[in-house]
Amino acid sequence: MSVLTAILPIVLFGMFTFSAILKFSRSKSMVQHWNEYRYPLWFMDIIASLELLGAIGMLAAFWVPVLMKYVAVLFVVLMLGAIHAHLFRARHKSIMALNAFFMLVFAAVLLLV
């Protein structure tokens, strides 16, 4: 196991767990962003569920390594959607999509190693 395949899954686990908690708890900032994206609030629960499922899968990938590639694909798809929501649906400044971009890169790296 390389340093990348040890550290990146932990970072992704933490980030996606945190993001799912914010969505499930309907934090004020998350609801505000969601309204700016013009998505229905029920869709936030779907995305939060996928994020939490992915976070659990990333953690489980330490024991079942084949899961890492599948979860990385899920995260790539989610982050492409997040970047699209920030830049095109809400027309946020590029800096708002920076976190999603880094999570996209981290997940893509895991696909390539």
PyMOL commands that set and color helices and strands:
alter all, ss='L'
color gray80, all
select helices_A, chain A and resi 3-24+28-37+41-60+67-89+94-112
alter helices_A, ss='H'
color red, helices_A
deselect
rebuild
show_as cartoon
